[in-house]
Amino acid sequence: MKKKLWIKIGVGLIIVLFIIDIVAGFYFYNLAIKRNVKDFLVGNADLEVSAEAMDVFLDGDWRDWTDRQDFEQWEMTSYDGLKLQGYYLEAKEPTEKTVVLAHGYLGHAQDMGLYGEYYYEELGYNILTVDMRGHGESEGDYIGFGWDDRLDLIDWVNMLIEKQGDSAEVVLHGVSMGAASVLMASGETLPENVKAVVADSPYSSVYDLFAYQMDRMFHLPAIPILPTTSLVTKMQAGYSLTEASSLNQVKKAEVPILYIHGNEDTFVPTQMAKELYENTKSEAEIITFDHAGHGEAFVIDQDAYVKKMNAFLAKYID
């Protein structure tokens, strides 16, 4: 009798743990991936920025510059039927050079004006900055974390080529989630017009990022919650956390890639960028910045940032 009782208790415990795991999987999907208000990031110490960076991010002259520009609004239908929004600014002087800018998690196209102003004013590029799916004015009830976005970016590039002609030269420049997006795109068959990729503060994979943050933010182990969250994401959003991998994609990349990361980044560890760089199939370079947290490098040391970026682009852009 005691043996049967213990068996029943054991089975009951397994069922309870299974139910808890399923509930946790849906909870973390809704928390991080479903499109909704993300209060859980408020007060996150890993996202705190220096006073210097905060002044630029919130009240920098680039915001006034972005507001003054006469961006042309573009609309594109994604491969899965979503209406996506992009914003195009033609250069002052005719040029075949265009930068496609990809923003970070919970951001929107206008956030990339910080970089767009430099490309436009100093390098004379056309600009296409886009609202990623699930962000800004673009449709989508989930966040792609770069995986579906990689295909959207390729479609934006193809739209550019249709409008500008076959001689268009394109740079993909992303920050944080946008950096992961351009890296994930790099592993696909890109139009030859894409000449270079700039990835600022990228993560190696969505699974790796979530595992890191599960431990850091919630003090929880990745297993068994993340595999279940990955399964829920596959059912709800069509991709798994493991397949959404920048690392796997750069192992197939043919386009040159410049990696940029802050050495004080505790939201996306600098080691992830180094691992990506070490595993990139194509020509690649990396630069890291002391005293820079997540996505802060351009603000903390703009001179060094653009010097490295310009030298890199000069190798591949006519």
VEXPAKOL-438825 format. One line per 8 residues: number of its first residue (from 1); their letters; for each residue x negated, y negated, z of C-alpha. Coordinates in steps of 0.5 Angstrom, whole numbers, plus 500, padded with zeros to 3 digits. Layout:
<sites>
NUM> A> X,Y,Z | ... .
</sites>
This chain:
<sites>
1> MKKKLWIK> 500,500,500 | 494,495,502 | 491,497,495 | 497,495,491 | 498,489,495 | 491,486,494 | 492,488,486 | 499,484,486 .
9> IGVGLIIV> 495,478,490 | 490,478,485 | 494,478,479 | 498,472,482 | 492,468,483 | 490,469,476 | 496,467,474 | 496,461,478 .
17> LFIIDIVA> 489,459,476 | 491,460,469 | 497,456,469 | 493,450,473 | 488,451,467 | 493,450,462 | 496,444,466 | 489,441,466 .
25> GFYFYNLA> 488,442,459 | 494,438,457 | 492,433,462 | 485,431,459 | 488,431,452 | 493,426,454 | 488,422,458 | 482,422,453 .
33> IKRNVKDF> 485,424,446 | 492,422,446 | 494,415,444 | 496,411,450 | 493,406,455 | 486,409,458 | 486,406,465 | 482,411,467 .
41> LVGNADLE> 476,407,464 | 477,401,468 | 472,400,473 | 467,406,470 | 460,404,473 | 457,407,467 | 461,402,462 | 459,396,467 .
49> VSAEAMDV> 454,391,462 | 449,386,464 | 452,379,465 | 448,377,459 | 451,382,455 | 458,381,458 | 457,373,456 | 456,375,449 .
57> FLDGDWRD> 461,381,448 | 467,376,451 | 465,369,449 | 460,370,444 | 460,365,438 | 461,371,433 | 468,372,436 | 469,365,433 .
65> WTDRQDFE> 465,366,427 | 470,373,426 | 476,369,427 | 474,363,422 | 473,368,416 | 478,370,411 | 478,377,411 | 482,381,405 .
73> QWEMTSYD> 487,386,409 | 486,393,405 | 491,399,407 | 489,406,405 | 493,413,406 | 489,418,409 | 488,425,407 | 494,427,412 .
81> GLKLQGYY> 498,421,411 | 496,416,416 | 496,408,414 | 490,406,415 | 487,398,416 | 481,395,413 | 478,388,413 | 474,386,407 .
89> LEAKEPTE> 470,380,407 | 466,378,400 | 459,376,401 | 458,368,399 | 454,370,393 | 455,376,389 | 452,382,391 | 453,390,390 .
97> KTVVLAHG> 451,391,398 | 456,393,403 | 456,395,410 | 462,399,412 | 463,398,420 | 466,403,425 | 468,401,432 | 467,405,438 .
105> YLGHAQDM> 473,408,443 | 479,404,444 | 476,398,440 | 478,395,433 | 475,393,427 | 474,385,429 | 470,388,435 | 464,389,429 .
113> GLYGEYYY> 464,382,428 | 458,382,432 | 454,386,427 | 458,383,421 | 456,376,422 | 449,378,422 | 450,383,415 | 454,377,412 .
121> EELGYNIL> 450,371,414 | 443,373,414 | 443,379,409 | 448,377,404 | 452,383,405 | 460,384,403 | 463,387,410 | 468,392,410 .
129> TVDMRGHG> 470,393,418 | 476,398,419 | 481,400,425 | 479,407,426 | 485,412,426 | 489,411,433 | 486,404,434 | 488,397,432 .
137> ESEGDYIG> 493,397,426 | 492,404,424 | 497,409,425 | 495,416,429 | 498,418,435 | 491,421,437 | 484,419,437 | 479,423,432 .
145> FGWDDRLD> 473,422,436 | 469,422,429 | 471,428,426 | 477,426,422 | 474,419,422 | 469,422,418 | 473,424,412 | 477,417,413 .
153> LIDWVNML> 470,413,412 | 469,417,406 | 475,415,403 | 474,408,405 | 467,408,401 | 471,411,395 | 476,405,395 | 470,401,395 .
161> IEKQGDSA> 467,404,389 | 473,403,385 | 473,396,387 | 466,394,386 | 464,399,381 | 459,405,381 | 453,400,382 | 455,399,389 .
169> EVVLHGVS> 450,400,395 | 453,402,402 | 451,402,409 | 455,406,414 | 454,402,421 | 457,405,427 | 457,404,435 | 459,409,440 .
177> MGAASVLM> 465,413,437 | 463,409,431 | 456,412,431 | 458,419,432 | 463,418,426 | 458,416,421 | 454,421,423 | 459,426,422 .
185> ASGETLPE> 460,423,415 | 453,424,414 | 454,432,414 | 459,432,408 | 458,431,401 | 457,423,400 | 458,419,394 | 451,417,392 .
193> NVKAVVAD> 452,410,393 | 452,411,401 | 444,409,401 | 443,409,409 | 447,410,416 | 445,406,422 | 448,410,428 | 448,406,435 .
201> SPYSSVYD> 449,410,441 | 452,416,438 | 454,423,442 | 451,429,440 | 458,432,440 | 465,431,443 | 464,437,447 | 458,435,450 .
209> LFAYQMDR> 460,428,451 | 466,431,455 | 462,436,459 | 457,430,461 | 463,426,463 | 467,431,467 | 461,432,471 | 460,425,472 .
217> MFHLPAIP> 467,422,473 | 471,428,476 | 465,432,479 | 469,438,475 | 465,444,471 | 466,444,464 | 468,451,464 | 474,453,464 .
225> ILPTTSLV> 477,446,463 | 474,444,457 | 475,450,453 | 482,450,454 | 482,442,453 | 479,444,446 | 485,449,445 | 490,444,446 .
233> TKMQAGYS> 486,439,442 | 486,444,436 | 494,445,437 | 495,437,438 | 490,434,433 | 488,439,429 | 481,439,431 | 477,443,437 .
241> LTEASSLN> 472,439,441 | 466,444,439 | 467,443,431 | 467,435,432 | 459,435,432 | 455,430,430 | 449,435,431 | 451,440,427 .
249> QVKKAEVP> 453,435,421 | 446,431,421 | 443,438,420 | 446,438,413 | 445,430,412 | 442,428,406 | 442,420,407 | 437,417,411 .
257> ILYIHGNE> 439,415,418 | 437,410,423 | 438,412,431 | 439,406,436 | 440,407,443 | 439,404,450 | 435,407,455 | 439,405,461 .
265> DTFVPTQM> 445,408,457 | 449,412,463 | 455,413,459 | 452,417,453 | 445,419,455 | 440,417,451 | 437,424,450 | 443,425,446 .
273> AKELYENT> 440,421,440 | 434,424,441 | 436,431,440 | 440,428,434 | 434,425,431 | 430,431,432 | 435,436,428 | 436,431,423 .
281> KSEAEIIT> 435,434,416 | 434,428,412 | 429,422,413 | 430,419,420 | 428,414,425 | 429,412,432 | 428,406,436 | 430,406,444 .
289> FDHAGHGE> 431,399,448 | 429,398,455 | 434,395,460 | 440,396,455 | 446,400,457 | 451,403,452 | 452,399,446 | 448,393,449 .
297> AFVIDQDA> 441,394,445 | 444,389,439 | 445,384,445 | 439,385,449 | 434,385,444 | 437,382,437 | 430,380,434 | 427,387,435 .
305> YVKKMNAF> 434,391,433 | 434,387,427 | 427,387,425 | 427,395,426 | 434,395,422 | 432,391,416 | 425,395,415 | 429,401,415 .
313> LAKYID> 434,398,410 | 429,395,406 | 426,402,404 | 433,405,401 | 437,399,399 | 435,395,392 .
</sites>
